[in-house]
Amino acid sequence: MSKILINSDKTLGKIKPMHAGGQPPVTSNADDCYFHYLTEAGIPYSRLHDVGGAFGAGKFVDIPNIFRDFNADVDDPASYDFTFTDLLLAQLHKANVEPYFRLGVTIECAGHIKNYWVGCPTDINKWASICEHIVRHYNKGWANGFFYGITYWEIWGEPDNTPWLWTGTPEDYYRLYTATAKLIKENHPEVKVGGYGCCGFDNAWDSNATLTPHIEYKIKFFRDFFKYISENNAPINFFSWHCYKSTAETVKEDEWVHSELVKLGYGHIESHLNEWDPFAEELGTAHHSAEIAATLIAMQNGYADVCCIYDMRTANAPYCPMFNPITHKPIHGYYSFVAFNTLYQLGTQIETECSDEKLHVLAATNGDKHALMISNLSGKKQILDIEGVDLSHARYHVIDQERLLSWSPAVNYIENNAVLLIEW
């Protein structure tokens, strides 16, 4: 039996936006027919990286798609093609999802054969100016633009992932980041800038592990980046990083990233896990949804401030954790997001204590209504002893292999690899 104690009188702060996602479910004809699923799951942010497929489908978000001739006049609105990115952001705005705008390019998965857009721009200052104009277009109305008030602007993504996302030197990226971050913050001090979408630190947190040259390179890139921006007074509001591992390993990486930022003097900035997906090969299974739910809960209790699962496409397995790539309908992982959003909408976390660390537990309240979310990764069915609250009139919903956040009669147990949502 596992005992769960809910201390309703002790609140722990806000439920964080852990249930954000990567690129939204765009279609080849740029239709927003699946965006309503994001609204229904309360997705707070959509990170705009790899939008539309290879090379940003030649239309979306990427700097070469918006500013097509690098020799053009950076101050002339006619130099910019905002057509499809405008459409995408209008669809997100309609769906009540805030864009999380990555300023850079899409991964070139055949970059080991030939690269096109992942090299360091020939004129870093001009590239920075292009980015500043894009911010101005979407937040200040420039060039027949908008006033979306987009908060997060990520400068490039995975420059430590060579040759697929960066072919310049590490120092080239540090200079690019510094020039761009300074210019954006000088002109738009209200926004938050950051980077760099680190492609992951693997087992750097394991003191007993033998680090490969690749991992050592990524760690050195990370530390040298912060050394450079510190010496050059570059602004940074958030550091973004990626992890495609189990909940337990993601927790360890979250702790490692935080401890390293503290050592580097940047413990005060936001930490964004803006690409993640445990066991992507298990799409549409109860275990996958339980791992997703457990990671959402663990990150709420960890150091990350924003999390964006990779991603929210409907037809790109295995990077399709929320939708069936054949039917385009929501699958198990999607409903873990819906369950978490129930707590997010309530707003305030309540302290919980659980006797089994492999039961991931989270509770929330708005002062009137309450909810409890449990994910069972213990390997066995668990009998539950929930204390501290009266659940005699509670509503129960379950995610397991057969049920997708379906109504359940009141139960005092949770099956292995299941997610239980209780509201009262």
ChimeraX attribute file (.defattr): number of C-alpha atoms within 10 A of each C-alpha:
attribute: neighborCount
match mode: 1-to-1
recipient: residues
	/A:1	12
	/A:2	15
	/A:3	15
	/A:4	19
	/A:5	16
	/A:6	21
	/A:7	15
	/A:8	17
	/A:9	9
	/A:10	11
	/A:11	15
	/A:12	12
	/A:13	12
	/A:14	16
	/A:15	24
	/A:16	21
	/A:17	22
	/A:18	28
	/A:19	29
	/A:20	28
	/A:21	30
	/A:22	24
	/A:23	24
	/A:24	27
	/A:25	25
	/A:26	21
	/A:27	15
	/A:28	9
	/A:29	6
	/A:30	14
	/A:31	13
	/A:32	18
	/A:33	11
	/A:34	19
	/A:35	19
	/A:36	16
	/A:37	19
	/A:38	24
	/A:39	16
	/A:40	13
	/A:41	19
	/A:42	23
	/A:43	22
	/A:44	22
	/A:45	28
	/A:46	26
	/A:47	27
	/A:48	28
	/A:49	28
	/A:50	23
	/A:51	26
	/A:52	22
	/A:53	20
	/A:54	14
	/A:55	21
	/A:56	20
	/A:57	15
	/A:58	17
	/A:59	19
	/A:60	28
	/A:61	32
	/A:62	26
	/A:63	24
	/A:64	19
	/A:65	21
	/A:66	21
	/A:67	23
	/A:68	14
	/A:69	12
	/A:70	16
	/A:71	10
	/A:72	12
	/A:73	14
	/A:74	18
	/A:75	12
	/A:76	10
	/A:77	15
	/A:78	12
	/A:79	17
	/A:80	22
	/A:81	18
	/A:82	23
	/A:83	13
	/A:84	16
	/A:85	18
	/A:86	17
	/A:87	15
	/A:88	22
	/A:89	21
	/A:90	17
	/A:91	20
	/A:92	21
	/A:93	13
	/A:94	14
	/A:95	20
	/A:96	18
	/A:97	22
	/A:98	21
	/A:99	26
	/A:100	23
	/A:101	25
	/A:102	25
	/A:103	25
	/A:104	23
	/A:105	26
	/A:106	28
	/A:107	23
	/A:108	22
	/A:109	14
	/A:110	11
	/A:111	17
	/A:112	10
	/A:113	9
	/A:114	10
	/A:115	17
	/A:116	9
	/A:117	20
	/A:118	21
	/A:119	19
	/A:120	18
	/A:121	16
	/A:122	9
	/A:123	11
	/A:124	18
	/A:125	16
	/A:126	17
	/A:127	22
	/A:128	23
	/A:129	17
	/A:130	23
	/A:131	24
	/A:132	21
	/A:133	22
	/A:134	25
	/A:135	26
	/A:136	20
	/A:137	20
	/A:138	20
	/A:139	18
	/A:140	17
	/A:141	14
	/A:142	15
	/A:143	17
	/A:144	10
	/A:145	16
	/A:146	17
	/A:147	13
	/A:148	17
	/A:149	15
	/A:150	17
	/A:151	15
	/A:152	20
	/A:153	24
	/A:154	26
	/A:155	25
	/A:156	25
	/A:157	24
	/A:158	21
	/A:159	28
	/A:160	26
	/A:161	17
	/A:162	16
	/A:163	20
	/A:164	23
	/A:165	23
	/A:166	25
	/A:167	19
	/A:168	16
	/A:169	14
	/A:170	19
	/A:171	13
	/A:172	17
	/A:173	24
	/A:174	21
	/A:175	19
	/A:176	20
	/A:177	25
	/A:178	24
	/A:179	20
	/A:180	26
	/A:181	26
	/A:182	20
	/A:183	18
	/A:184	24
	/A:185	17
	/A:186	12
	/A:187	13
	/A:188	16
	/A:189	11
	/A:190	12
	/A:191	16
	/A:192	19
	/A:193	26
	/A:194	24
	/A:195	25
	/A:196	24
	/A:197	23
	/A:198	23
	/A:199	18
	/A:200	24
	/A:201	20
	/A:202	20
	/A:203	17
	/A:204	20
	/A:205	16
	/A:206	13
	/A:207	8
	/A:208	8
	/A:209	9
	/A:210	11
	/A:211	14
	/A:212	11
	/A:213	9
	/A:214	13
	/A:215	16
	/A:216	14
	/A:217	14
	/A:218	20
	/A:219	18
	/A:220	13
	/A:221	20
	/A:222	18
	/A:223	14
	/A:224	15
	/A:225	19
	/A:226	18
	/A:227	15
	/A:228	15
	/A:229	17
	/A:230	16
	/A:231	8
	/A:232	14
	/A:233	11
	/A:234	19
	/A:235	21
	/A:236	22
	/A:237	18
	/A:238	22
	/A:239	23
	/A:240	24
	/A:241	25
	/A:242	26
	/A:243	24
	/A:244	18
	/A:245	19
	/A:246	17
	/A:247	25
	/A:248	13
	/A:249	18
	/A:250	22
	/A:251	20
	/A:252	16
	/A:253	24
	/A:254	22
	/A:255	16
	/A:256	18
	/A:257	23
	/A:258	22
	/A:259	16
	/A:260	14
	/A:261	20
	/A:262	13
	/A:263	11
	/A:264	13
	/A:265	13
	/A:266	18
	/A:267	14
	/A:268	11
	/A:269	16
	/A:270	20
	/A:271	23
	/A:272	22
	/A:273	26
	/A:274	27
	/A:275	24
	/A:276	25
	/A:277	26
	/A:278	24
	/A:279	18
	/A:280	17
	/A:281	14
	/A:282	13
	/A:283	23
	/A:284	20
	/A:285	17
	/A:286	23
	/A:287	25
	/A:288	26
	/A:289	32
	/A:290	28
	/A:291	27
	/A:292	29
	/A:293	30
	/A:294	27
	/A:295	28
	/A:296	25
	/A:297	24
	/A:298	21
	/A:299	21
	/A:300	21
	/A:301	16
	/A:302	15
	/A:303	19
	/A:304	25
	/A:305	18
	/A:306	22
	/A:307	28
	/A:308	26
	/A:309	28
	/A:310	28
	/A:311	29
	/A:312	27
	/A:313	26
	/A:314	23
	/A:315	18
	/A:316	15
	/A:317	15
	/A:318	15
	/A:319	20
	/A:320	26
	/A:321	31
	/A:322	27
	/A:323	26
	/A:324	19
	/A:325	19
	/A:326	10
	/A:327	10
	/A:328	15
	/A:329	14
	/A:330	18
	/A:331	21
	/A:332	27
	/A:333	26
	/A:334	25
	/A:335	23
	/A:336	30
	/A:337	25
	/A:338	21
	/A:339	26
	/A:340	26
	/A:341	21
	/A:342	20
	/A:343	26
	/A:344	25
	/A:345	13
	/A:346	19
	/A:347	18
	/A:348	20
	/A:349	26
	/A:350	23
	/A:351	18
	/A:352	20
	/A:353	15
	/A:354	18
	/A:355	12
	/A:356	15
	/A:357	12
	/A:358	14
	/A:359	22
	/A:360	23
	/A:361	25
	/A:362	27
	/A:363	27
	/A:364	30
	/A:365	24
	/A:366	15
	/A:367	11
	/A:368	7
	/A:369	11
	/A:370	22
	/A:371	24
	/A:372	23
	/A:373	24
	/A:374	23
	/A:375	30
	/A:376	26
	/A:377	22
	/A:378	15
	/A:379	11
	/A:380	11
	/A:381	15
	/A:382	19
	/A:383	14
	/A:384	15
	/A:385	14
	/A:386	16
	/A:387	14
	/A:388	12
	/A:389	12
	/A:390	9
	/A:391	14
	/A:392	8
	/A:393	9
	/A:394	13
	/A:395	15
	/A:396	20
	/A:397	20
	/A:398	25
	/A:399	28
	/A:400	22
	/A:401	15
	/A:402	11
	/A:403	16
	/A:404	20
	/A:405	21
	/A:406	14
	/A:407	13
	/A:408	15
	/A:409	10
	/A:410	14
	/A:411	12
	/A:412	11
	/A:413	14
	/A:414	20
	/A:415	19
	/A:416	19
	/A:417	23
	/A:418	24
	/A:419	33
	/A:420	26
	/A:421	25
	/A:422	20
	/A:423	19
	/A:424	16
